[in-house]
Amino acid sequence: MNNILILIVSIVVLLIIFLIVLITISKSKIQNSLLSVEIANEDIINSLKQKYKIYKEIVYFIKDNLSIKEDAFNKFNEFNTKECSKEELINLLDNTTFEINEYVDNYDELLKNKQFLELKRKLYHIEMNLESMVDYYNNKLNIYNHLQHHLPTSIATKLFQFDEYEEINIDKKEISRLVNLN
């Protein structure tokens, strides 16, 4: 009887140790995956801010060199980047890309101006970097989400309440038009 009791207690203790090890390893996997997501997110935010600065230069250039509507770029000029979310900044930049493209389409002299072409070149490099970071972020996010929703790591997710993240989508078509115009 004592041997059976010792065996049962040993099995329970081993199961508890196994669960603790499993949960610890799962938590570590999720944290490592999350770290990649957070680093990529910070890089994206920095690139979005760089893109915003280039857009500011482009907007000032257009306003200084073209006869444009008075209310052109009002939303962009009134926007406060210090008090915005990443999604709001992405939406603003996407909308501003449409607006900039309208002027580029209607004013051929922009594409002949060296200063404007230099701004476009800077924007191109920022955009290529941003697109690769967004792809990297979304790939790492898929791994993180997979870990969150599949056993055994989903147990650690529920125990430690890891945050949910969403994929980032940026309008590549319009920015491609802007940076690739000749």
C-alpha positions as semicolon CSV with decimal commas, in nm:
position;residue;x (nm);y (nm);z (nm)
1;M;0,000;0,000;0,000
2;N;0,283;0,241;0,088
3;N;0,459;0,163;-0,239
4;I;0,145;0,246;-0,441
5;L;0,098;0,572;-0,249
6;I;0,464;0,663;-0,306
7;L;0,426;0,579;-0,677
8;I;0,112;0,794;-0,711
9;V;0,272;1,087;-0,528
10;S;0,585;1,050;-0,744
11;I;0,378;1,050;-1,063
12;V;0,183;1,357;-0,950
13;V;0,505;1,539;-0,857
14;L;0,659;1,447;-1,193
15;L;0,348;1,568;-1,376
16;I;0,358;1,896;-1,185
17;I;0,729;1,938;-1,265
18;F;0,659;1,853;-1,629
19;L;0,377;2,113;-1,645
20;I;0,596;2,377;-1,481
21;V;0,877;2,309;-1,729
22;L;0,631;2,305;-2,020
23;I;0,472;2,634;-1,915
24;T;0,813;2,795;-1,853
25;I;0,940;2,690;-2,195
26;S;0,614;2,803;-2,358
27;K;0,631;3,139;-2,184
28;S;0,989;3,183;-2,298
29;K;0,898;3,098;-2,659
30;I;0,614;3,350;-2,656
31;Q;0,830;3,619;-2,497
32;N;1,105;3,568;-2,756
33;S;0,851;3,586;-3,035
34;L;0,692;3,894;-2,880
35;L;1,030;4,064;-2,849
36;S;1,079;4,037;-3,226
37;V;0,732;4,182;-3,282
38;E;0,795;4,474;-3,045
39;I;1,137;4,556;-3,193
40;A;0,992;4,551;-3,544
41;N;0,702;4,768;-3,424
42;E;0,945;5,030;-3,287
43;D;1,140;5,027;-3,613
44;I;0,815;5,077;-3,807
45;I;0,714;5,369;-3,588
46;N;1,055;5,531;-3,642
47;S;1,029;5,482;-4,019
48;L;0,677;5,625;-4,020
49;K;0,809;5,933;-3,840
50;Q;1,089;5,966;-4,096
51;K;0,832;5,934;-4,374
52;Y;0,620;6,200;-4,205
53;K;0,921;6,436;-4,198
54;I;0,989;6,380;-4,569
55;Y;0,621;6,437;-4,642
56;K;0,644;6,765;-4,453
57;E;0,928;6,871;-4,679
58;I;0,735;6,759;-4,988
59;V;0,422;6,943;-4,877
60;Y;0,619;7,263;-4,810
61;F;0,792;7,228;-5,143
62;I;0,460;7,188;-5,326
63;K;0,303;7,479;-5,139
64;D;0,603;7,703;-5,208
65;N;0,641;7,613;-5,576
66;L;0,290;7,555;-5,708
67;S;-0,031;7,747;-5,709
68;I;-0,248;7,511;-5,511
69;K;-0,577;7,519;-5,325
70;E;-0,563;7,701;-4,992
71;D;-0,703;7,407;-4,803
72;A;-0,458;7,160;-4,958
73;F;-0,285;6,938;-4,705
74;N;-0,483;7,088;-4,414
75;K;-0,533;6,753;-4,241
76;F;-0,164;6,679;-4,277
77;N;-0,057;7,022;-4,147
78;E;-0,296;7,007;-3,850
79;F;-0,195;6,655;-3,750
80;N;-0,012;6,605;-3,420
81;T;0,227;6,309;-3,444
82;K;0,304;6,319;-3,072
83;E;-0,052;6,232;-2,978
84;C;-0,139;5,974;-3,240
85;S;-0,148;5,600;-3,275
86;K;0,052;5,411;-3,534
87;E;-0,270;5,337;-3,725
88;E;-0,366;5,705;-3,734
89;L;-0,022;5,797;-3,867
90;I;-0,041;5,526;-4,133
91;N;-0,386;5,650;-4,242
92;L;-0,265;6,011;-4,255
93;L;0,039;5,917;-4,463
94;D;-0,170;5,704;-4,698
95;N;-0,420;5,987;-4,747
96;T;-0,141;6,240;-4,795
97;T;0,014;6,011;-5,056
98;F;-0,308;6,036;-5,258
99;E;-0,302;6,414;-5,227
100;I;0,066;6,443;-5,325
101;N;0,008;6,213;-5,622
102;E;-0,269;6,444;-5,746
103;Y;-0,023;6,734;-5,765
104;V;0,248;6,522;-5,922
105;D;-0,003;6,404;-6,184
106;N;-0,110;6,760;-6,263
107;Y;0,224;6,943;-6,248
108;D;0,491;6,798;-6,473
109;E;0,744;7,054;-6,352
110;L;0,766;6,871;-6,017
111;L;0,929;6,577;-6,188
112;K;1,184;6,808;-6,349
113;N;1,286;6,977;-6,025
114;K;1,608;6,839;-5,870
115;Q;1,505;6,927;-5,516
116;F;1,175;6,742;-5,554
117;L;1,351;6,443;-5,712
118;E;1,591;6,434;-5,416
119;L;1,295;6,430;-5,176
120;K;1,146;6,146;-5,380
121;R;1,475;5,955;-5,360
122;K;1,484;5,990;-4,980
123;L;1,122;5,884;-4,962
124;Y;1,196;5,581;-5,178
125;H;1,467;5,459;-4,937
126;I;1,246;5,512;-4,635
127;E;0,958;5,336;-4,807
128;M;1,167;5,033;-4,906
129;N;1,291;5,004;-4,549
130;L;0,939;5,049;-4,413
131;E;0,792;4,785;-4,643
132;S;1,055;4,530;-4,546
133;M;0,999;4,603;-4,175
134;V;0,622;4,569;-4,215
135;D;0,670;4,234;-4,387
136;Y;0,910;4,123;-4,113
137;Y;0,667;4,244;-3,844
138;N;0,370;4,065;-4,002
139;N;0,572;3,742;-4,036
140;K;0,685;3,756;-3,672
141;L;0,330;3,843;-3,571
142;N;0,199;3,531;-3,748
143;I;0,445;3,320;-3,547
144;Y;0,343;3,495;-3,225
145;N;-0,028;3,447;-3,299
146;H;0,030;3,081;-3,384
147;L;0,204;3,031;-3,049
148;Q;-0,080;3,208;-2,870
149;H;-0,351;2,988;-3,016
150;H;-0,195;2,641;-3,028
151;L;-0,102;2,397;-2,755
152;P;0,109;2,390;-2,545
153;T;0,199;2,758;-2,566
154;S;-0,166;2,868;-2,554
155;I;-0,169;2,756;-2,189
156;A;0,106;3,006;-2,106
157;T;-0,079;3,271;-2,306
158;K;-0,386;3,229;-2,091
159;L;-0,188;3,217;-1,766
160;F;0,025;3,522;-1,837
161;Q;-0,227;3,719;-2,048
162;F;-0,009;3,823;-2,341
163;D;-0,135;4,112;-2,554
164;E;-0,303;4,079;-2,892
165;Y;-0,145;4,249;-3,192
166;E;-0,281;4,314;-3,539
167;E;-0,110;4,302;-3,875
168;I;-0,004;4,628;-4,034
169;N;-0,135;4,716;-4,378
170;I;0,009;5,003;-4,576
171;D;-0,120;5,115;-4,916
172;K;0,169;5,012;-5,139
173;K;0,002;5,101;-5,469
174;E;-0,016;5,477;-5,418
175;I;0,325;5,512;-5,258
176;S;0,469;5,309;-5,545
177;R;0,320;5,558;-5,786
178;L;0,484;5,845;-5,600
179;V;0,831;5,704;-5,548
180;N;0,856;5,543;-5,891
181;L;0,741;5,836;-6,101
182;N;1,004;5,954;-6,346
